[in-house]
Amino acid sequence: MIRFIADNVQMPSLVAEKESVLARWIQRVAAGYGFAIGEITYILCDDEKILQTNRQFLQHDYYTDVITFDYSSSTVINGDIFISLDTVSSNAQEVETAFDNELSRILIHGVLHLTGQGDKTPLSKAEMTRKENKALAELETMNC
């Protein structure tokens, strides 16, 4: 089950209008890496909530676009994925892409973390980007 919760923000139109397509896409991407979806909850929030979450659980004192909490077991993905819509919006402007494209990238970024993909080194970050791009291309074929 994949759930989307808006915490002190308006639900983005991409999610409100395409929730079932996004859920199918996320399931397909996870399956491509050998994982099934158990329960994933996306908490779409503002910068203040992500900063609070970062401080409380990770002892990091900075804003970020996504924080993933992994509760997976074996090949079943379970997790909470916090996404700051404020930061997604700023990132979209910075890289000159549409908000919906950047949001889609971050939605799948969290799932890729749940499949074991890291992004702490230049090499693993490049691999993460390649996998994100592959997933985004698949989403395009689903008419989203």
GROMACS elastic network, one bead per residue, 0.5 to 0.9 nm:
[ bonds ]
;  ai    aj funct       b0    kb
    1    23     6  0.82850   500
    1    37     6  0.67306   500
    1    38     6  0.59871   500
    1    40     6  0.63646   500
    1    41     6  0.82442   500
    2    23     6  0.61967   500
    2    26     6  0.86381   500
    2    27     6  0.89082   500
    2    37     6  0.78504   500
    2    38     6  0.81079   500
    2    39     6  0.58611   500
    2    41     6  0.58739   500
    2    42     6  0.76880   500
    3    19     6  0.87655   500
    3    23     6  0.84970   500
    3    39     6  0.78876   500
    3    40     6  0.63318   500
    3    42     6  0.60676   500
    3    43     6  0.84734   500
    4    11     6  0.85221   500
    4    15     6  0.77323   500
    4    19     6  0.81375   500
    4    40     6  0.86180   500
    4    41     6  0.59401   500
    4    43     6  0.61868   500
    4    44     6  0.72050   500
    5    11     6  0.77330   500
    5    41     6  0.73332   500
    5    42     6  0.60709   500
    5    44     6  0.59750   500
    5    45     6  0.84693   500
    6     9     6  0.55928   500
    6    10     6  0.62782   500
    6    11     6  0.54445   500
    6    12     6  0.85902   500
    6    42     6  0.83946   500
    6    43     6  0.60365   500
    6    45     6  0.61489   500
    7    10     6  0.79946   500
    7    11     6  0.86638   500
    7    43     6  0.64998   500
    7    44     6  0.58952   500
    7    46     6  0.76230   500
    7    49     6  0.82994   500
    8    44     6  0.83811   500
    8    45     6  0.61382   500
    8    46     6  0.69422   500
    8    49     6  0.86288   500
    9    12     6  0.85427   500
    9    44     6  0.71765   500
    9    45     6  0.57429   500
    9    46     6  0.64529   500
    9    85     6  0.79774   500
   10    13     6  0.87357   500
   10    44     6  0.86864   500
   10    45     6  0.86950   500
   11    14     6  0.83604   500
   11    15     6  0.67727   500
   11    16     6  0.62707   500
   11    44     6  0.75594   500
   12    15     6  0.55233   500
   12    16     6  0.62050   500
   12    17     6  0.85636   500
   12    44     6  0.87899   500
   12    85     6  0.85674   500
   12   100     6  0.83667   500
   13    17     6  0.56773   500
   13    18     6  0.79160   500
   13   100     6  0.85415   500
   14    17     6  0.55289   500
   14    18     6  0.56689   500
   14    19     6  0.75227   500
   14    22     6  0.88088   500
   14   100     6  0.63163   500
   14   103     6  0.85455   500
   14   104     6  0.86527   500
   14   144     6  0.83286   500
   15    18     6  0.52145   500
   15    20     6  0.86234   500
   15    22     6  0.74373   500
   16    19     6  0.59162   500
   17    20     6  0.84670   500
   17    21     6  0.89863   500
   18    21     6  0.52646   500
   18    22     6  0.60748   500
   18    23     6  0.85913   500
   18   144     6  0.70982   500
   19    22     6  0.51254   500
   19    23     6  0.61233   500
   19    24     6  0.87028   500
   20    23     6  0.50328   500
   20    24     6  0.62368   500
   20    25     6  0.85656   500
   21    24     6  0.51852   500
   21    25     6  0.61278   500
   21    26     6  0.86241   500
   21   139     6  0.85418   500
   21   142     6  0.74045   500
   21   143     6  0.85976   500
   21   144     6  0.71609   500
   22    26     6  0.60882   500
   22    27     6  0.85561   500
   22   104     6  0.85115   500
   22   107     6  0.89868   500
   22   139     6  0.79776   500
   22   144     6  0.79802   500
   23    26     6  0.51463   500
   23    27     6  0.61843   500
   23    28     6  0.86151   500
   24    27     6  0.51030   500
   24    28     6  0.61380   500
   24    29     6  0.86670   500
   25    28     6  0.50556   500
   25    29     6  0.61740   500
   25    30     6  0.85747   500
   25   135     6  0.82569   500
   25   138     6  0.77469   500
   25   139     6  0.63208   500
   25   142     6  0.78410   500
   26    29     6  0.51983   500
   26    30     6  0.61459   500
   26    31     6  0.85205   500
   26    37     6  0.84951   500
   26   107     6  0.83656   500
   26   108     6  0.68279   500
   26   111     6  0.74174   500
   26   135     6  0.87231   500
   27    30     6  0.51709   500
   27    31     6  0.60403   500
   27    32     6  0.85909   500
   27    35     6  0.83890   500
   27    36     6  0.69194   500
   27    37     6  0.62674   500
   28    31     6  0.50455   500
   28    32     6  0.61845   500
   28    33     6  0.89467   500
   28    36     6  0.88667   500
   29    32     6  0.50818   500
   29    33     6  0.68606   500
   29    35     6  0.86463   500
   29   108     6  0.81909   500
   29   111     6  0.83932   500
   29   112     6  0.84962   500
   29   135     6  0.65287   500
   29   138     6  0.84840   500
   30    33     6  0.53542   500
   30    34     6  0.65239   500
   30    35     6  0.50832   500
   30    36     6  0.63049   500
   30    37     6  0.72030   500
   30    77     6  0.81897   500
   30   111     6  0.71826   500
   30   112     6  0.76492   500
   30   114     6  0.88104   500
   30   115     6  0.70970   500
   31    36     6  0.58055   500
   31    37     6  0.82378   500
   32    35     6  0.73058   500
   33   112     6  0.88670   500
   33   115     6  0.69600   500
   34    75     6  0.67973   500
   34   115     6  0.84059   500
   35    74     6  0.84826   500
   35    76     6  0.56243   500
   35    77     6  0.65178   500
   35   115     6  0.70885   500
   36    75     6  0.62792   500
   36    77     6  0.60958   500
   37    40     6  0.72335   500
   37    75     6  0.85682   500
   37    76     6  0.56154   500
   37    78     6  0.67618   500
   38    72     6  0.81036   500
   38    76     6  0.56157   500
   38    77     6  0.53440   500
   38    78     6  0.52600   500
   38    79     6  0.85359   500
   39    72     6  0.89644   500
   39    76     6  0.86769   500
   39    77     6  0.68477   500
   39    79     6  0.65049   500
   39    80     6  0.84145   500
   40    77     6  0.73290   500
   40    78     6  0.52988   500
   40    80     6  0.57759   500
   40    81     6  0.74058   500
   40   111     6  0.86844   500
   41    78     6  0.83221   500
   41    79     6  0.64534   500
   41    81     6  0.61831   500
   41    82     6  0.83844   500
   42    79     6  0.85221   500
   42    80     6  0.59330   500
   42    82     6  0.58943   500
   42    83     6  0.72155   500
   42   107     6  0.80812   500
   43    80     6  0.72075   500
   43    81     6  0.60400   500
   43    83     6  0.61848   500
   43    84     6  0.85259   500
   44    81     6  0.82971   500
   44    82     6  0.59844   500
   44    84     6  0.60890   500
   44    85     6  0.64898   500
   45    48     6  0.81359   500
   45    49     6  0.61471   500
   45    50     6  0.69116   500
   45    82     6  0.70378   500
   45    83     6  0.60127   500
   45    85     6  0.59950   500
   45    86     6  0.79479   500
   46    49     6  0.55480   500
   46    50     6  0.65191   500
   46    51     6  0.87794   500
   46    83     6  0.79022   500
   46    85     6  0.56906   500
   46    86     6  0.55653   500
   46    87     6  0.79385   500
   47    50     6  0.51868   500
   47    51     6  0.60584   500
   47    52     6  0.85370   500
   47    63     6  0.64328   500
   47    64     6  0.77906   500
   47    65     6  0.82916   500
   47    83     6  0.88213   500
   47    84     6  0.54269   500
   47    85     6  0.73502   500
   47    86     6  0.57221   500
   47    87     6  0.66614   500
   48    51     6  0.51121   500
   48    52     6  0.61171   500
   48    53     6  0.85885   500
   48    63     6  0.80253   500
   48    84     6  0.85000   500
   49    52     6  0.50357   500
   49    53     6  0.60912   500
   49    54     6  0.84795   500
   49    82     6  0.88590   500
   49    84     6  0.77199   500
   50    54     6  0.59483   500
   50    55     6  0.85130   500
   50    62     6  0.87235   500
   50    63     6  0.65128   500
   50    64     6  0.69089   500
   50    65     6  0.78259   500
   50    66     6  0.78342   500
   50    67     6  0.77153   500
   50    82     6  0.69296   500
   50    83     6  0.72166   500
   50    84     6  0.60142   500
   51    55     6  0.61066   500
   51    56     6  0.84925   500
   51    60     6  0.80889   500
   51    61     6  0.67888   500
   51    62     6  0.59808   500
   51    63     6  0.51711   500
   51    64     6  0.74068   500
   52    55     6  0.51857   500
   52    56     6  0.60072   500
   52    57     6  0.85170   500
   52    61     6  0.84143   500
   52    63     6  0.89542   500
   53    56     6  0.51345   500
   53    57     6  0.59019   500
   53    58     6  0.75709   500
   53    59     6  0.88399   500
   53    60     6  0.88917   500
   53    67     6  0.82597   500
   53    82     6  0.84563   500
   54    57     6  0.56984   500
   54    58     6  0.51743   500
   54    59     6  0.62121   500
   54    60     6  0.53039   500
   54    61     6  0.66503   500
   54    62     6  0.71511   500
   54    63     6  0.76045   500
   54    64     6  0.81813   500
   54    67     6  0.75359   500
   55    58     6  0.57369   500
   55    61     6  0.54575   500
   55    62     6  0.77995   500
   56    59     6  0.59525   500
   56    60     6  0.80700   500
   57    60     6  0.81494   500
   58    61     6  0.86956   500
   60    63     6  0.85852   500
   63    84     6  0.84785   500
   63    87     6  0.77146   500
   64    67     6  0.74790   500
   64    83     6  0.82507   500
   64    84     6  0.71138   500
   64    87     6  0.66431   500
   64    88     6  0.88542   500
   65    82     6  0.81115   500
   65    83     6  0.55776   500
   65    84     6  0.50906   500
   65    85     6  0.74196   500
   65    86     6  0.80404   500
   65    87     6  0.52015   500
   65    88     6  0.58624   500
   65    91     6  0.83509   500
   65   106     6  0.75321   500
   66    81     6  0.68647   500
   66    82     6  0.55233   500
   66    84     6  0.64562   500
   66    87     6  0.87903   500
   66    88     6  0.87463   500
   66   106     6  0.69211   500
   66   107     6  0.85436   500
   66   109     6  0.82369   500
   66   110     6  0.70420   500
   67    80     6  0.82680   500
   67    81     6  0.57888   500
   67    82     6  0.51324   500
   67    83     6  0.66783   500
   67    84     6  0.88971   500
   67   110     6  0.74630   500
   68    79     6  0.70083   500
   68    80     6  0.59672   500
   68    82     6  0.63890   500
   68    83     6  0.87255   500
   68   110     6  0.58227   500
   68   111     6  0.83253   500
   68   113     6  0.72328   500
   68   114     6  0.76627   500
   69    78     6  0.86117   500
   69    79     6  0.53588   500
   69    80     6  0.51185   500
   69    81     6  0.62310   500
   69    82     6  0.83464   500
   69   110     6  0.89180   500
   69   114     6  0.82469   500
   70    77     6  0.78519   500
   70    78     6  0.63201   500
   70    80     6  0.68504   500
   70    81     6  0.85026   500
   70   113     6  0.82502   500
   70   114     6  0.60590   500
   71    77     6  0.72661   500
   71    79     6  0.50544   500
   71    80     6  0.80258   500
   71   114     6  0.85395   500
   72    75     6  0.74642   500
   72    76     6  0.58004   500
   72    79     6  0.65901   500
   72   114     6  0.72450   500
   72   115     6  0.88264   500
   73    76     6  0.55163   500
   73    77     6  0.67150   500
   73    78     6  0.75073   500
   74    77     6  0.80135   500
   75   115     6  0.83914   500
   77   111     6  0.82981   500
   77   114     6  0.63763   500
   77   115     6  0.73215   500
   78   114     6  0.77177   500
   79   111     6  0.86824   500
   79   114     6  0.73743   500
   80   110     6  0.88756   500
   81   107     6  0.81982   500
   81   110     6  0.62294   500
   81   111     6  0.82879   500
   82   110     6  0.86388   500
   83    86     6  0.88392   500
   83    87     6  0.82858   500
   83    88     6  0.77912   500
   83   103     6  0.86650   500
   83   106     6  0.75492   500
   83   107     6  0.79091   500
   83   110     6  0.88957   500
   84    87     6  0.53858   500
   84    88     6  0.62286   500
   84    89     6  0.86398   500
   85    89     6  0.60153   500
   85    90     6  0.86081   500
   85   103     6  0.78429   500
   86    89     6  0.52064   500
   86    90     6  0.63912   500
   86    91     6  0.86978   500
   87    91     6  0.59635   500
   87    92     6  0.83958   500
   88    91     6  0.51109   500
   88    92     6  0.60767   500
   88    93     6  0.86984   500
   88    99     6  0.70460   500
   88   102     6  0.63377   500
   88   103     6  0.62098   500
   88   106     6  0.77759   500
   89    92     6  0.51193   500
   89    93     6  0.63978   500
   89    94     6  0.86908   500
   89    98     6  0.85952   500
   89    99     6  0.58032   500
   89   102     6  0.77469   500
   89   103     6  0.81937   500
   90    93     6  0.51783   500
   90    94     6  0.61457   500
   90    95     6  0.87561   500
   90    99     6  0.88328   500
   91    95     6  0.61613   500
   91    96     6  0.81866   500
   91    97     6  0.84622   500
   91    99     6  0.84980   500
   91   102     6  0.74055   500
   92    95     6  0.53920   500
   92    96     6  0.57002   500
   92    97     6  0.50266   500
   92    98     6  0.59888   500
   92    99     6  0.54792   500
   92   100     6  0.86416   500
   92   101     6  0.79221   500
   92   102     6  0.56469   500
   92   103     6  0.83950   500
   93    97     6  0.63885   500
   93    98     6  0.76856   500
   93    99     6  0.78972   500
   94    97     6  0.79589   500
   97   100     6  0.84439   500
   97   101     6  0.66425   500
   97   102     6  0.68186   500
   98   101     6  0.52707   500
   98   102     6  0.64520   500
   98   103     6  0.86576   500
   99   102     6  0.51915   500
   99   103     6  0.60219   500
   99   104     6  0.85351   500
  100   103     6  0.50110   500
  100   104     6  0.60512   500
  100   105     6  0.85577   500
  101   104     6  0.51378   500
  101   105     6  0.62514   500
  101   106     6  0.87728   500
  101   136     6  0.81472   500
  102   106     6  0.62895   500
  102   107     6  0.86157   500
  103   106     6  0.51330   500
  103   107     6  0.60783   500
  103   108     6  0.87070   500
  104   107     6  0.50322   500
  104   108     6  0.63493   500
  104   109     6  0.84459   500
  104   136     6  0.72283   500
  104   139     6  0.86621   500
  105   108     6  0.54300   500
  105   109     6  0.59703   500
  105   110     6  0.88803   500
  105   132     6  0.61583   500
  105   133     6  0.78497   500
  105   135     6  0.82924   500
  105   136     6  0.68214   500
  106   110     6  0.63843   500
  106   111     6  0.87859   500
  106   132     6  0.85253   500
  107   110     6  0.57256   500
  107   111     6  0.69050   500
  108   112     6  0.61087   500
  108   113     6  0.86198   500
  108   132     6  0.66243   500
  108   135     6  0.73737   500
  108   136     6  0.82753   500
  109   112     6  0.51028   500
  109   113     6  0.63833   500
  109   114     6  0.88229   500
  109   117     6  0.88938   500
  109   128     6  0.76270   500
  109   129     6  0.85823   500
  109   131     6  0.86686   500
  109   132     6  0.64908   500
  110   113     6  0.51306   500
  110   114     6  0.64844   500
  110   115     6  0.89423   500
  111   115     6  0.64394   500
  111   116     6  0.88770   500
  111   117     6  0.88474   500
  112   115     6  0.50305   500
  112   116     6  0.65625   500
  112   117     6  0.54564   500
  112   118     6  0.80622   500
  112   128     6  0.76380   500
  112   131     6  0.79863   500
  112   132     6  0.80331   500
  113   116     6  0.51433   500
  113   118     6  0.60823   500
  113   119     6  0.84215   500
  113   128     6  0.88334   500
  114   117     6  0.72031   500
  117   124     6  0.76118   500
  117   125     6  0.89896   500
  117   127     6  0.83275   500
  117   128     6  0.66903   500
  118   121     6  0.80784   500
  118   124     6  0.58884   500
  118   125     6  0.70416   500
  118   127     6  0.86159   500
  118   128     6  0.70487   500
  119   122     6  0.73867   500
  119   123     6  0.78805   500
  119   126     6  0.77627   500
  119   127     6  0.78841   500
  119   128     6  0.62658   500
  119   129     6  0.88483   500
  120   123     6  0.83774   500
  120   124     6  0.64463   500
  120   125     6  0.63534   500
  121   124     6  0.52340   500
  121   125     6  0.59039   500
  121   126     6  0.84903   500
  122   125     6  0.50804   500
  122   126     6  0.61495   500
  122   127     6  0.86496   500
  123   126     6  0.52027   500
  123   127     6  0.63064   500
  123   128     6  0.86779   500
  124   128     6  0.60664   500
  124   129     6  0.86129   500
  125   129     6  0.62411   500
  125   130     6  0.86526   500
  126   129     6  0.51078   500
  126   130     6  0.62511   500
  126   131     6  0.87107   500
  127   130     6  0.50349   500
  127   131     6  0.62410   500
  127   132     6  0.85792   500
  128   131     6  0.51349   500
  128   132     6  0.60949   500
  128   133     6  0.86045   500
  129   133     6  0.61021   500
  129   134     6  0.85580   500
  130   133     6  0.51595   500
  130   134     6  0.62285   500
  130   135     6  0.86901   500
  131   134     6  0.50414   500
  131   135     6  0.61844   500
  131   136     6  0.85618   500
  132   135     6  0.51019   500
  132   136     6  0.60706   500
  132   137     6  0.85931   500
  133   136     6  0.50066   500
  133   137     6  0.61533   500
  133   138     6  0.86461   500
  134   137     6  0.51994   500
  134   138     6  0.64411   500
  134   139     6  0.88542   500
  135   138     6  0.50284   500
  135   139     6  0.63018   500
  135   140     6  0.87688   500
  136   140     6  0.63329   500
  136   141     6  0.88942   500
  137   140     6  0.51044   500
  137   141     6  0.66910   500
  138   141     6  0.52319   500
  138   142     6  0.67383   500
  139   142     6  0.50971   500
  139   143     6  0.68994   500
  139   144     6  0.61845   500
  140   143     6  0.53589   500
  140   144     6  0.57906   500
  141   144     6  0.76548   500
